[in-house]
Structures are given as C-alpha cells and as structure tokens.
Amino acid sequence: MSSLSTRNQQSYSMGGKKSDTRWSDIDKTRLFSYGTVMYSALTVALHPLTVTKIRRQVLTNGQLPATTPSISSGTFFNNIGQYYRGLGVVVSLAIPTRIIYISSLEYSRELVDTNAREFLLNPPSALATYNKEIIGLLPLVTPFSGGVAGGLAAVSSQLIVVPMDVVSQKQMVMENSVYKENGSAIKVVRSIINADGWRGLYRGFGLSIFTSIPSGSIWWATYAGCKDQLSVYADPDISLENHAMGSIPLVVRQGMIQIASAVSAAVAASVATQPLDTIKTRLQVGNSLSMKSSSSLLSVAKELTTKPGLYKGLLPRIAHMGIWGSCLSAAYEGLKLISRKDYVF
C-alpha cells in the first residue's frame, strides 16, 4: 500500500475525514448575505446555458426554432436578450430557494455524517465480530452523507423551484411576437392560472420531486466522494516530494480537485437523470410550443420515446452543471470559511 493510501486509511480510523467548517460553526446571516450576491452573479453568467437546454428539450422536429439566434448567423449579439428571458423570475425566487436548500443540505449532511461515523466506530455488541469489516465502511460515509443530504435538500426546495421553472421556462420558449405582448412574469402567471388554476404553477411537481432526489443525491454523493478520495493530494501536512503531484503548487492542486469532482458529479447526475428532466420540462412548458396544456406524463413520455428525444439538451446540461458546480463549490468553500463565527476580517 502506498504512503498516500496508508495516510488516507489512518485518517479514517482516527475518526474520519471531516470538512474544515461544519454547519454549527457558521454565522448563517453572513453566509446567506454574501451568498446571495455570489450566487446571483453566477446565475446571471450561466443563464444562457439554461435557456439553450430548455429550448432544445422542447423541440419537436429536431430543428432550432426560427426565433433562436445562432452565432454563425451573426445575429447572436443582436438577440442576446433572448438568452436572458426568465432571469428576473429565477434570480428573485432563487434567493429563498437557496436559503432552504443550503440549510437542509448542511444540517442533514452534518447530522448523517456524525451519526454514521459514531455507529461505525462504536458498533453494537451484537456486531462486534464484524468490527474490522464495519471499520472498512468508513470511507463510504462522506459520499453517503452527501448523497442523503443532497436528496433531502433538493426535495425541500421544490415548493419554490417548480413555480419558478414553470414560469421562467414558458418565457424562455415563447415566440418573439408573443413574448413582446405577453412575456412579463405577471402575464405568464395570470395565463397559467386562467388556464389551469393555481395547480398549473405546480405542473410536473411530482416528477420534479422524483427527478430532484436522484439528481441531488448522485451529484452530491459523486462530488463528496471524489473530493474526499482526492483530498490527500491537497493536504498541506502530507509530503508529495516523491509523487508526480508534488511539483504542482498546493493552490493549483486544490483547484484541480474541485473542478475534477464537480465535473465528475455533473456528468454522472446529468446522464442518469436527463430523460426525467426532459419529460419534466416538456410537461411544464405545456402549450408554449406544440404541447397542449392537457398533455399527461404518459403522453409526453410516449412521444419522446418514439424518437431520440429523451437526451435532448444533455450537453448544455452537463456544461451548466459542470461550470455551475465548479464555480459554486469553489466559491462555497471560500464562503463557508469567511462565514465562520470565529473568522476575523
């Protein structure tokens, strides 16, 4: 066994790897104040990728709509405003959503992690004969707690996320002429309520819950697991003089680990849940294109499975999740650090 693997195993047996900043150490007011500004900036920067993904998912004939500008046509910059449709709705509703999401994520992750490690390090007497095998499960605690917390956080935020998606996605796919007259958030909400009642704002809610659980769980489990396994290369207390990574500056190694973990998580979560996400989007957009508002989950799924449509928008989604995850996770780690109760500016 290599020295790195040995050190890795020793750290688990001595109590497990823990993040430098735990939820109970954080000043929540500072975290959410700074976080709102940071996350809003990232949302604005990455919103065009979201619009691109949504438009591709609702296509019915494999061709881009006439209203979708292309870079090659030279009209991209003249029509760039189309790529920011729905941004106001997303930014305003994302603030309470993130507060709920982050609170649920961090609280449940710390709770699950602490209790899981306590159980594995001090198993019941009835399992004493399997003590060695139980200790060997310690490396799985981090991805397990991340996966459970990610799923719970995703579900807890859906009460706000679903109406946000329904309204903003309808704005994203509207024809130019329709958008100019009826594209404001208030008019879109009014049209949805007039057509389907208040439940129209929660169209696809069940499928959103069903999608968010595997998506959030897979993303956070993969991210936490990769970062945990690679963290040995970014530990300043471990010498890498005789290792190929030893010549790379510590801060660069930390950035590489952050990006590798986030991209791995994005690919895993996107590929696994893209069919569900595509069906959900088509169901929520309703009659903005060819889909009627009365379309059912089964009719949408049947339509998409009769042709190669379930993975429409996969690359934009991977790009969005990868870039968003890399930026978000790196910024979030820094945000948690300066939000510590004992941090002095």
N, C-alpha and C positions, 0 to 999 in steps of 0.2 A: 504494500500500500504506500502511495506517495506521501510526502510530508504534508502536502496540502489536504489530502483526504484524511490523514490522521488528525490534523488540527480541526478539520471540519467535524469529524466524529466526536472528538473530545469536547467541542463546544456544545454539542447536543447533550452529551452525557452529563455535562456540568450544569444543565438547567435549560438548555435550548437557546437558539438564537432569538433575540428579541430586537425590535426596532428601537432606535435610539430615543425616539419620542413616542410615548404612549398617550392614548386619548385622555387619560386622567391628568397628564402633565400639561395639557394645552389650555391656553386662555381662549375660550370659544369666541368671545367678542372680537378679539384681534384676528383670529383665524378667519372668521366669516367676513369681516370688514375688508381685509386685504385680499381675501379670496374672491370676493365679488368683482373687484376691479380686474384681477388677473384672469379669472375665468371668462368674464365678459369680453376681454380683449382677444382671448383665444377663440371664443365663439364667433366673433366678427371676422377673424382671419380665416377660419375654416368653414364658414357658412356656405361658400360657393360649392365645396365638395358635397355638402349635404343636398343642396339643390340639384346638382348633377346626378347624384344617386337616386333621388326621388323621381326625377324626370325619366330616367332610364327604366326604373321599375314599373312605371305606369304605361310604358309604350305598348301598343297593341300590334304593331306591324314590323317592329324591329328597326324602324326609321326614326330619326330625331324629328321632333315637331318643327314646323316651319318657324315657330317663334323662338326656337332655341338657337342663339348665336353661336357661330363657330369661329375659332381663332383663324382658320385658314381663309375665311370669307372676308376678313378684315373688318367685320362689324362687331367683334367681341367687345372692344373698349367702348363703342358707342352704345352697347346694350348691356354693359356690366351691371346695371341696376337690377336686371332680371335675376342675377345670381345672388341678390340680397333680399329677394322677396321673403316675407315671413320673419325677417330678422328681428323686428320690433317685438313680435309676439314671443319669439324664442328667448331673447335677452331678458325681457321683463318677467316671464314665468320661470325662467331658469334659476333665478335668484332663490326663491323659496324652495324650488326643487333641489338645488344643491345643498341647502341647509339640511333638508330632510335626508338626502342621500348620504352626505358625509357623516352626519351624526349617527345614522343607522349603521353605516359601514364600519366606522372606527369603534363604536361602542360594542357592537356584536363581535367584531374581529378580536378585540382585546379580551372579551368575555370567553369566547370559544377557545382562543389560544391558551389563556391562563388555565382554564378548567381541563383542557385536553392534556396539557403538559403535566398538570398535577395528577391526573389519572394515570398517565403512563409512567411517571416517576414513582408513584406510590399506588400501585395496583392493589385491588382487593386480595386478601389472603388466599381466596379460592383460586386465584390466577398466579400464585407465587411460582409455580413450577414453570411458567412460561415467561418469567421475568426478562430473560435475555431477548426473546422474540418481541416482547412488548417494548423494550427499550429501543429496539431496532426500528420501531414505527415513528420515533421522534422526528426524523427528517420530513415526515409527511404532515406534521402538524401545521406548518406555515401555509402550504398550499390548501390544506383542508379548511383552516380557519378563514383564509382569504376567499375560498370558494363559497362557503356558507354565508359569510358577511356580504359578499358581492351579490348573491342571490337575494338576500333579505333587503339590502339597500335598494336594489333595482325595483323590487315589488313595492316597497314603501313609498316610492316616489311616483308611481304610476297614476295616482289620482290627479296629479298636476300635469304629468308628461303627456298623457293621452289627449286631453283637450288641446294642449299646446301643439301636438303633432297634427291633429285633425285640422285645426285652423290654419297653421303655417303651411302644411302640405298642399291644401287647396289653393292657397295664394301662389305657391311655387309653380303649379302646373296650369294656371289659368292662361287663356289666350290673351294677347295684349289688349285687344278691344274690351274684353270682359273685365280684365284687371283694372283698366283705367276707370271704368264706371262703378264696378262693384268689388274692387280688390282690397278695400280697407278692412282691417280686422273686425270692426264693429259690424260692417255689412255682411261679412262672411259668417260671423257668429249668428247674426239675425237670420240669414238664409238657411243655415243649418237647423236652427230651432224651428223656423216656419215649416221646413220640410219634414223633419224627423222628431221634433220636440227636443227637450233637453238631453234625452238619451243619445241624440245624434252627436253630441260633443264627446261621448264616450264610445263611439263606434269602434269596434275592434278591441275593446278593453280586455275582454277575456283572452284574446290572442296576444295582446301586449304583455299581459301578466305571464302567459305561457312562454312568450319569447324572451322576456327580460330575465327570467330565472336562469335558463341555461346560458344566455349571453353573459349576464353579470357573473355567474358562477365560474364559467370557463375562463373569462377574461382575468378575473382576479386570482383564480387558482393558478393559471398559467404564469401570470405576471409575478405573483408572490413566489411560486416555486422556482422559476428561472432566476429571479433576483437573489433568492436565498442560496441557491446552489452556486451561483457565480460570485456571490459577495466576498468569498475568500480572496478573490483577486483584487478587491478594493479595500482590504483590511490593512490599515497603516501599521498594525502590530505584527504583521506577517511578512517575513523577508521573501522576496521573489528574485534574489540575486542570481540564482541558478535556473530561473524559469524564463521562458520566452517573453512573458508579460512584464518581466522585471524592468525592461528598458523603457516602458511606457509610463509617463507621469501619472501619479495617482488620480488626479482630477480627470484625466482623459479616460482612464480605466473605469472610473465611476460613471462617466457619461456613456461609455460603450455598453456597460452592463445595463444601464437604464434603458437605452434605446433597444438593445437586443431583447430585453424582457418584454418591453411594450410591443414591439413588432411581432414577437412570437405570440403574445396574447391576442393581438389584433387578428392575425392570420387564423389562429385556432377558433376564436369566437365567431369571426365572420363566416368562415367556411361551414362551420357547424350549424349556424342559425340563419344563414342567408335565405333559404326557402321560406321560413316562417316570417322573416322580416319583409320579404317581397309580398307575400299574401296579405300581411297586416297593412302594408302601405296601400295596396290596391283596394282593400276593403275600406280603409279610412278615407281615401281620396274620393271614392264614390263616383258621382256623375260629373266630375270635373272634366273627364275625357269621355271615353266610351262606356264606362261602367255606370250602371244605374244605381240610384241610392238604395234600391231594394235588393241589390246583389247580396247573396249569402256567402258564408265562409266556404261552403262546399262548392258553390258555383264558381267562385273565384279560383279555388284550388284546382277544380277540374279544368278550367280554361287554361291555367298556367302549366298544368302537367301534360296537356296535349301538344305542347310545343316547348322548345328550350327557353323557358321564361323564368324559372324559379331562381336562377342565379344572375338575373339582370341586375346591374349596379354593384356587382361583387367587388370589382377593382376599386371604384370610388369609395366603397365602404371600408375596404381594407386600408386604403390610403388615409381616409378620415380617421379611422380608429387607431392606425399606427402613428400618424402625426400627432393627433389629439392625445393619444396615450403617452407618447414620448414626452411631449411638451408638458402635459398635465402632471404626469408622475414626477418629472424632474422639478417642476415648479412647486408641486405639492409637498415634496420632501423638504424643499427650502422654506416653504410657507409654514410647515409644522415646526421647523427649527426656530424661526423668529417668533412663533406664536407660543413658545414655551413660557410658562408662568415665571420661570427664573431667568428668562433671556433679558439681557440689558443692552439697549441700543448704544 
